[in-house]
Amino acid sequence: MKSIFFSVTLLLSLLFFVAHIEAGIQCNTVSQKAASCVMYATGKDKSPSKMCCSGLADLVKSVGSPEDKKQICRCLKSSAKNLGIKDQFLSQIPKLCKINVGFAVSTNTNCEAIH
């Protein structure tokens, strides 16, 4: 019985993994990875947390194409509108976290121009 449960669990995990790869980067993943940055990006914390920096580092590692960068940008911009994100804090996060995201992080970034 345990081996059947393990096999089914493994199969479902593989199917989810394949579906996730084919779908590209999802906004819910971006939101989860960036959620701990909100307190800094709204001006409520003095610096980005370690969780913020590690979440963004994970996002950068997941980028496989320019389209992935564009999608991350789109997701971040969409979320920023609803959360009261302030550009003067948001734009500093990559520098403070020592992460090169490959594009200017700003609510004014033209996501479609990212290469």
N, CA and C of each residue as an Amber inpcrd file, in Angstrom:
protein
   345
   0.8280000  -1.1940000   0.0000000   0.0000000   0.0000000   0.0000000
   0.8720000   1.2590000   0.0000000   1.9720000   1.2350000   0.7900000
   2.8510000   2.3970000   0.8400000   3.4930000   2.6640000  -0.5120000
   3.8760000   1.5960000  -1.2260000   4.5310000   1.8050000  -2.5100000
   3.5550000   2.3820000  -3.5450000   2.2890000   2.0040000  -3.4840000
   1.2980000   2.5770000  -4.3980000   1.1130000   4.0560000  -4.0870000
   0.9930000   4.3870000  -2.8090000   0.8510000   5.7940000  -2.4090000
   2.0710000   6.5910000  -2.8520000   3.2650000   6.0380000  -2.6410000
   4.4990000   6.7150000  -3.0390000   4.5320000   6.9030000  -4.5540000
   4.1450000   5.8830000  -5.3090000   4.1520000   5.9660000  -6.7720000
   3.1760000   7.0240000  -7.2710000   1.9850000   7.0540000  -6.6900000
   0.9930000   8.0470000  -7.0870000   1.4890000   9.4510000  -6.7420000
   2.0580000   9.6030000  -5.5540000   2.5870000  10.8990000  -5.1320000
   3.7100000  11.3460000  -6.0550000   4.6060000  10.4510000  -6.4050000
   5.7040000  10.7660000  -7.3000000   5.1830000  11.1580000  -8.6800000
   4.2150000  10.4140000  -9.1830000   3.6370000  10.7120000 -10.4900000
   2.9680000  12.0910000 -10.4910000   2.1890000  12.3850000  -9.4650000
   1.5360000  13.6920000  -9.3810000   2.5610000  14.8150000  -9.2820000
   3.6190000  14.5810000  -8.5290000   4.6780000  15.5770000  -8.4080000
   5.3470000  15.8350000  -9.7520000   5.6230000  14.7780000 -10.4840000
   6.2390000  14.9250000 -11.8010000   5.3110000  15.6470000 -12.7710000
   4.0290000  15.3110000 -12.7360000   3.0720000  15.9880000 -13.6100000
   2.9820000  17.4740000 -13.2710000   2.9630000  17.7930000 -11.9840000
   2.9380000  19.1990000 -11.5770000   4.1940000  19.8980000 -12.0520000
   5.3500000  19.2480000 -11.9070000   6.6250000  19.8350000 -12.3150000
   6.6360000  20.1030000 -13.8120000   6.1930000  19.1470000 -14.6030000
   6.1550000  19.3130000 -16.0550000   5.1830000  20.4180000 -16.4310000
   4.0210000  20.4520000 -15.8280000   3.0400000  21.4970000 -16.1270000
   3.5960000  22.8670000 -15.7520000   4.3130000  22.9250000 -14.6440000
   4.9010000  24.1920000 -14.1950000   5.9600000  24.6760000 -15.1840000
   6.7690000  23.7690000 -15.6930000   7.8020000  24.1460000 -16.6580000
   7.1600000  24.6540000 -17.9490000   6.1600000  23.9390000 -18.4240000
   5.5240000  24.3320000 -19.6750000   4.8040000  25.6740000 -19.5420000
   4.2830000  25.9650000 -18.3700000   3.5140000  27.1870000 -18.1900000
   4.4070000  28.3980000 -17.9630000   5.6860000  28.2200000 -17.7360000
   6.5710000  29.3320000 -17.4430000   6.4060000  29.7720000 -16.0100000
   6.8990000  30.9460000 -15.7050000   6.8270000  31.4690000 -14.3500000
   5.4290000  32.0210000 -14.0930000   4.8310000  31.5700000 -13.0150000
   3.4740000  31.9710000 -12.6590000   3.4950000  33.1290000 -11.6550000
   2.5140000  34.0050000 -11.7260000   2.4490000  35.1450000 -10.8140000
   2.3160000  34.7150000  -9.3560000   1.6430000  33.6010000  -9.1040000
   1.5370000  33.1740000  -7.7050000   2.9030000  32.7830000  -7.1500000
   3.7750000  32.2370000  -7.9750000   5.1370000  31.9180000  -7.5530000
   5.9100000  33.2000000  -7.2810000   5.7720000  34.1660000  -8.1730000
   6.4460000  35.4570000  -7.9920000   5.9580000  36.1100000  -6.7060000
   4.6620000  36.0950000  -6.4810000   4.0950000  36.6990000  -5.2750000
   4.6120000  36.0260000  -4.0140000   4.6910000  34.7040000  -4.0330000
   5.1900000  33.9750000  -2.8630000   6.6460000  34.3280000  -2.5870000
   7.4530000  34.3850000  -3.6380000   8.8830000  34.6600000  -3.4670000
   9.1460000  36.1030000  -3.0490000   8.2800000  37.0200000  -3.4810000
   8.4940000  38.4470000  -3.2000000   7.6950000  38.9590000  -2.0120000
   6.8250000  38.1500000  -1.4460000   5.9300000  38.6080000  -0.3740000
   6.6740000  39.2200000   0.8070000   7.8000000  38.6570000   1.1630000
   8.5250000  39.1670000   2.3260000   9.2420000  40.4880000   2.0320000
   9.1630000  40.9780000   0.8200000   9.7690000  42.2650000   0.4600000
   8.7950000  43.4300000   0.6310000   7.5290000  43.1370000   0.8170000
   6.5020000  44.1750000   0.8400000   6.7330000  45.1910000   1.9540000
   7.1170000  44.7410000   3.1290000   7.3030000  45.6730000   4.2430000
   8.3880000  46.7060000   3.9280000   9.4590000  46.2750000   3.2880000
  10.4940000  47.2380000   2.8950000  10.0080000  48.1030000   1.7330000
   9.3940000  47.4860000   0.7450000   8.9820000  48.1980000  -0.4720000
   7.8860000  49.2300000  -0.2100000   7.1890000  49.1140000   0.9040000
   6.1790000  50.1090000   1.2750000   6.7430000  51.1360000   2.2590000
   7.9950000  50.9600000   2.6500000   8.6330000  51.9100000   3.5620000
   8.4240000  51.6050000   5.0300000   7.9030000  50.4380000   5.3560000
   7.6160000  50.0830000   6.7430000   8.7980000  49.4310000   7.4560000
   9.7370000  48.8660000   6.7190000  10.9600000  48.2880000   7.2890000
  12.1520000  49.0920000   6.8070000  13.2280000  49.0640000   7.5840000
  14.4290000  49.8430000   7.2480000  15.2910000  49.1770000   6.1930000
  15.1470000  47.8650000   6.0410000  15.9240000  47.1440000   5.0350000
  15.1630000  45.8890000   4.6260000  15.4870000  45.3510000   3.4430000
  14.8350000  44.1070000   3.0240000  15.2690000  42.9600000   3.9350000
  14.3630000  42.0850000   4.2500000  14.6740000  40.9430000   5.1140000
  15.5060000  39.8980000   4.3640000  16.0980000  38.9930000   5.1210000
  16.8410000  37.8860000   4.5010000  15.9090000  37.0360000   3.6430000
  14.6700000  36.8620000   4.1130000  13.6910000  36.0880000   3.3300000
  13.3710000  36.7910000   2.0190000  13.3060000  38.1090000   2.0560000
  13.0690000  38.8790000   0.8320000  14.1950000  38.6110000  -0.1600000
  15.4190000  38.7700000   0.3010000  16.5760000  38.5880000  -0.5850000
  16.6800000  37.1640000  -1.1010000  16.4330000  36.1830000  -0.2530000
  16.5360000  34.7930000  -0.7150000  15.4040000  34.4510000  -1.6800000
  14.2210000  35.0030000  -1.4460000  13.1080000  34.7760000  -2.3660000
  13.3920000  35.3480000  -3.7440000  13.9540000  36.5570000  -3.7680000
  14.2900000  37.1640000  -5.0550000  15.4460000  36.4330000  -5.7330000
  16.3940000  35.9670000  -4.9360000  17.4930000  35.1820000  -5.5100000
  16.9430000  33.9080000  -6.1540000  15.9640000  33.2850000  -5.5180000
  15.3160000  32.0990000  -6.0980000  14.6250000  32.4410000  -7.4160000
  13.9700000  33.5950000  -7.4660000  13.3210000  34.0120000  -8.7110000
  14.3400000  34.1930000  -9.8260000  15.4480000  34.8410000  -9.5060000
  16.4970000  35.0670000 -10.5150000  17.0190000  33.7310000 -11.0330000
  17.1950000  32.7700000 -10.1370000  17.6830000  31.4460000 -10.5470000
  16.6780000  30.7280000 -11.4500000  15.4030000  31.0510000 -11.3170000
  14.3750000  30.3620000 -12.1040000  14.2360000  30.9190000 -13.5130000
  14.8980000  32.0250000 -13.7960000  14.7900000  32.6530000 -15.1160000
  15.5300000  31.8170000 -16.1470000  14.8050000  31.4340000 -17.1990000
  15.4070000  30.6570000 -18.2620000  15.3730000  31.3510000 -19.6140000
  14.6690000  32.4840000 -19.6610000  14.5240000  33.1790000 -20.9440000
  14.1420000  34.6350000 -20.6960000  14.2840000  35.4680000 -21.7210000
  13.8060000  36.8530000 -21.5890000  12.3120000  36.9210000 -21.2720000
  11.5440000  35.9680000 -21.7870000  10.1030000  35.9440000 -21.4940000
   9.8550000  35.7280000 -19.9980000  10.6970000  34.9290000 -19.3510000
  10.5690000  34.7380000 -17.9040000  10.7860000  36.0610000 -17.1700000
  11.7820000  36.8300000 -17.5940000  12.0400000  38.1390000 -16.9730000
  10.8350000  39.0580000 -17.1670000  10.2940000  39.0540000 -18.3700000
   9.1240000  39.8950000 -18.6530000   7.9470000  39.4960000 -17.7680000
   7.7470000  38.1980000 -17.6170000   6.6270000  37.7190000 -16.8070000
   6.8190000  38.1030000 -15.3450000   8.0210000  37.9720000 -14.8180000
   8.2870000  38.3780000 -13.4410000   8.0020000  39.8650000 -13.2850000
   8.4660000  40.6640000 -14.2290000   8.2310000  42.1030000 -14.2140000
   6.7360000  42.4030000 -14.2160000   5.9850000  41.7520000 -15.0960000
   4.5380000  41.9710000 -15.1770000   3.8520000  41.6460000 -13.8450000
   4.2450000  40.5160000 -13.2820000   3.6420000  40.0830000 -12.0150000
   3.9420000  41.0810000 -10.9000000   5.1960000  41.5150000 -10.8250000
   5.5880000  42.4610000  -9.7790000   4.8530000  43.7900000  -9.9440000
   4.7620000  44.2720000 -11.1730000   4.0690000  45.5440000 -11.4090000
   2.5890000  45.4350000 -11.0580000   1.9800000  44.3450000 -11.4080000
   0.5630000  44.1440000 -11.1060000   0.3260000  44.1420000  -9.5960000
   1.1660000  43.4460000  -8.8680000   1.0390000  43.3800000  -7.4040000
   1.3470000  44.7160000  -6.7610000   2.3270000  45.4220000  -7.2910000
   2.7610000  46.6950000  -6.7020000   1.6300000  47.7100000  -6.6580000
   0.7830000  47.7150000  -7.6640000  -0.3320000  48.6730000  -7.7210000
  -1.2720000  48.5060000  -6.5310000  -1.4910000  47.2700000  -6.1360000
  -2.4590000  46.9700000  -5.0840000  -1.8830000  47.0680000  -3.6730000
  -0.5590000  47.0820000  -3.5460000   0.0640000  46.9970000  -2.2280000
   0.6450000  48.3110000  -1.7110000   0.5840000  49.3580000  -2.4930000
   1.1460000  50.6290000  -2.0440000   2.6620000  50.6710000  -2.0660000
   3.2510000  49.9510000  -3.0160000   4.7060000  49.9000000  -3.1570000
   5.2250000  51.2750000  -3.5730000   6.3240000  51.6820000  -2.9660000
   6.9440000  52.9660000  -3.2840000   8.2380000  52.7200000  -4.0550000
   8.3370000  53.3550000  -5.2190000   9.4770000  53.1480000  -6.1130000
  10.8320000  53.3940000  -5.4530000  10.9210000  54.4020000  -4.6030000
  12.2230000  54.7090000  -3.9990000  12.7430000  53.5500000  -3.1480000
  11.8640000  52.7150000  -2.6380000  12.2860000  51.5340000  -1.8770000
  12.4100000  50.3210000  -2.7910000  11.4320000  50.1280000  -3.6460000
  11.4330000  48.9830000  -4.5600000  12.6970000  48.9300000  -5.3990000
  13.0900000  50.0500000  -5.9510000  14.2480000  50.0780000  -6.8530000
  15.5610000  49.7680000  -6.1410000  15.5940000  49.8930000  -4.8230000
  16.8170000  49.6390000  -4.0630000  16.9950000  48.1650000  -3.6650000
  15.9390000  47.3830000  -3.7460000  15.9960000  45.9970000  -3.2580000
  17.0810000  45.1640000  -3.9370000  17.1980000  45.1460000  -5.2820000
  18.2680000  44.3250000  -5.8740000  19.6640000  44.7170000  -5.3730000
  19.9120000  46.0010000  -5.2670000  21.2210000  46.4730000  -4.7990000
  21.4540000  46.0490000  -3.3490000  20.4810000  46.2580000  -2.4910000
  20.6270000  45.9200000  -1.0820000  20.7440000  44.4090000  -0.8640000
  20.0990000  43.6350000  -1.7290000  20.1630000  42.1720000  -1.6370000
  21.3440000  41.5910000  -2.4200000  22.0620000  42.4730000  -3.1270000
  23.2100000  42.0650000  -3.9560000  22.7880000  41.0270000  -4.9940000
  21.7030000  41.3620000  -5.7010000  21.1430000  40.4730000  -6.7260000
  21.0380000  41.2470000  -8.0370000  21.5000000  40.6380000  -9.1220000
  21.3460000  41.2190000 -10.4540000  20.1360000  40.5700000 -11.1030000
  19.0460000  41.3190000 -11.2000000  17.8240000  40.7600000 -11.7770000
  17.7660000  40.8920000 -13.2920000  18.6410000  41.6930000 -13.8710000
  18.7030000  41.8100000 -15.3290000  17.8050000  42.8830000 -15.9120000
  17.1360000  43.6440000 -15.0740000  16.3230000  44.7590000 -15.5510000
  16.1010000  45.7270000 -14.3890000  15.7320000  46.9560000 -14.7270000
  15.4750000  47.9630000 -13.6990000  14.1920000  47.6050000 -12.9580000
  14.2850000  47.5090000 -11.6520000  13.1200000  47.1780000 -10.8430000
  12.4410000  48.4830000 -10.4550000  11.2810000  48.7010000 -11.0430000
  10.5430000  49.9370000 -10.8170000   9.0970000  49.7170000 -11.2310000
   8.2140000  50.4690000 -10.6260000   6.8120000  50.3950000 -11.0490000
   6.6410000  51.0230000 -12.4290000   7.6720000  51.7280000 -12.9060000
   7.6190000  52.3740000 -14.2190000   8.3440000  51.5880000 -15.3140000
   8.9100000  50.4480000 -14.9810000   9.6380000  49.6450000 -15.9590000
   8.7040000  49.1770000 -17.0740000   9.1680000  49.2950000 -18.3090000
   8.4370000  48.7560000 -19.4410000   8.8270000  47.2880000 -19.5750000
   8.0060000  46.4240000 -19.0650000   8.3110000  44.9850000 -19.0270000
   8.5210000  44.4170000 -20.4270000   7.8270000  44.9440000 -21.4140000
   7.9340000  44.4060000 -22.7660000   9.2670000  44.7420000 -23.4250000
  10.0000000  45.6980000 -22.8780000  11.3090000  46.0810000 -23.4350000
  12.4650000  45.2880000 -22.8260000  12.1870000  44.4310000 -21.8790000
  13.2300000  43.6360000 -21.2210000  13.7410000  42.5640000 -22.1800000
  15.0470000  42.4080000 -22.2100000  15.6720000  41.3870000 -23.0820000
  16.2730000  40.2790000 -22.2770000
